[in-house]
Amino acid sequence: MNLDLFWPTLSQDSQSIKRELLEKDLDLITGLSTNDATGILLDESRRLYDQEQARRSTIDSKAGVYIAVSIALITILLSLAPVVIKLKIPVKFNLLSVLDLLTIAVFMLALTILVRCVMWSHKALKVSPFHLLNWKELITHNNTKTLQLQLVKKLLSTLRKNYDLTNDTVTCVKMAHALLTSAMFWLIAGILIQTISYFFYGYGFGDVGDVPNKDSLSPIINIFNIKSELV
């Protein structure tokens, strides 16, 4: 069973492990030597560098979409609050009141998860450092024979550092996606519970005073009485 569907959590490596892996990779890049394939390495390094920048831009766009969707769902949940919260004081503990309490709990959980989704999406959009190749580094080489090799090393080093930064942003977006999926699950569950409670009203499980009038049931009735105008 996927427990993240109910309450998504995140587990990741510690910063010390990430730093150790980064240092090992940078040592490998520093140890590169001149060979006949230096030109090919330079071309591929440029391509990967541009690809990484494009990946970062795509992730930022997705994070913005998740924020917009989450805020829209939060607005819908808040607008449904008067319909969902219909308990009377004092509460009469019967089947219908239990269903009403369960519905409120489910919608509150969905609202909490949506707020978490907004927070993770905002974290993904937060301005973070991004390593770039400085123009001065292109004109400060005394030995033109090793110019290509030095450019390869600097491009690959910058690319490797950006990998971790972009992957952190990807983690935030994936977490936002998992939270949005979980919120949709709880939202659908709350709607199903609310629909079941309305059916129980019709079968007389509640008190006479608890039976909703026709106007209060009209949003639910309209969902199940959609008639096509096409003959």
Secondary structure, DSSP 8 states (H G I E B T S, - for coil): --GGGTS-------HHHHHHHHHHHHHHHHT----TTHHHHHHHHHHHHHHHHHHHHHHHHHHHHHHHHHHHHHHHHHHTHHHH----SS---SHHHHHHHHHHHHHHHHHHHHHHHHHHHHHHHS--------GGGGS--S-GGGHHHHHHHHHHHHHHHHHHHHHHHHHHHHHHHHHHHHHHHHHHHHHHHHHHHHHHHHTT-S-GGG---HHHHHHHHHHH----S--
